[in-house]
Amino acid sequence: MVSLAILILFTAFYILFNTSKRAIKFEGFGFENYITKYPKQAKALGVFCMILSFVIHLLYFGVVSGALFFLINLMTAASVIVLLVPLKLINYKNVLILFFFSSLLEFFIL
């Protein structure tokens, strides 16, 4: 459940990052054309995904620790996206592999 919330948060920030006019446009996932063509709908989708991730964090961890964990995950995802998108190191294969391994760790170890 935590891995899914982090993936939703990562996707939300990536969508909101690509709606920025100063961001470097890179097609790593395939839906970047939609984001540039329909920026208002993309921002609404990004905000919805961000709120959904926040609610999942709150339900799983509680109010205070969920909010804190959400902010820590948001800072981590934002740092990774801002640093690695210009280097073209983020694509859907890498994200899915990372999500798969984190889900395995979550379900089998925790």
JOTABEL-V236150 format. One record per backbone hydrogen bond with DSSP energy under -1.0 kcal/mol. CO is the residue of the C=O (numbers start at 1). NH is the residue of the N-H. If there is no record, write none. Layout:
CO,NH  CO,NH
//
This chain:
1,5  2,6  3,7  4,8  5,9  6,10  7,11  8,12  9,13  10,14  11,15  12,16  13,17  14,18  15,19  26,28  28,92  31,35  32,36  33,37  34,38  38,42  39,43  40,44  41,45  42,46  43,47  44,48  45,49  46,50  47,51  48,52  49,53  50,54  51,55  52,56  53,57  54,58  55,59  56,60  57,61  58,62  63,67  64,68  65,69  66,70  67,71  68,72  69,73  70,74  71,75  72,76  73,77  74,78  75,79  76,80  77,81  78,82  79,83  80,84  81,85  84,89  85,88  91,95  92,96  93,97  94,98  95,99  96,100  97,101  98,102  99,103  100,104  101,105  102,106  103,107  104,108  105,109  105,110
//
